[in-house]
């Protein structure tokens, strides 16, 4: 039989449940990235972008669920969307 707590003073560790917050999953879209790496004719790859993202302090707690996809904005464009 469960006992219900009538006041805050009567709370014991037996009556406390730990709640876990759900983790947010967000969609990140980066636009305007040059298709070729600077000063070369080498196309940019997802691991290049991932290395750059992990080096920035703003993304310290970012966990990538999938591999980044590099997509050309238009077939003949020199700009990609990550």
Secondary structure as UniProt FT lines:
FT   HELIX           8..10
FT   HELIX           13..15
FT   STRAND          31..34
FT   TURN            38..39
FT   HELIX           46..55
FT   HELIX           57..59
FT   TURN            60..61
FT   STRAND          71..72
FT   TURN            75..76
FT   STRAND          79..81
//
